[in-house]
């Protein structure tokens, strides 16, 4: 129905795709989609966690973070585990496949102009070089690394101007 009539329970994060659709996460197991006509629907549902943050890559895939992992929605119902061990929290795995790493409540997630995924992982900013092929096909794709070990942050803004990357990290009260 109309998004103006919908109740959103504790929305945490949103992203806007290239066509103007809005994806909202937080509070429930549903990722909600508000289309350009103002109609809200459940875009996808996570069976195992409460999605915290959402982001869109250059290929129109929606990604979401939850307690201990990051998942890619290639299309509704078609989920691919991207990062996080999926069974417990922590900060291990740098230099290895992101799917084998431990992540600890990734809050902010976003992409740069090269397709790299950045995540705010409680006490650090980490980067995953997401490839354009399938998740496990290329040797140097989907490797996770820590790029900032202690930003004390919860949100991440990524901007690219003339191929120069700017990361802005916000703390829990919205300060840079």
Buried (B, 14 or more C-beta within 10 A) or exposed (E): EEBEEBEBEEEBBBBEBEEEBBBBBBBBBBBBBBBEEEEBEEBBEBEEBBBBBBBBBEEEBBBBBBBBBBBBBEEBEEBBBBBBBBEEBBBEBBEEBBBBBBBBBBBBBBBBBEBBBBBBBBBBBBBBBBBEEEBEEEEEBBBBBBEBEEBEBBBBEBEEEEEEEEBEBBEEEEEE
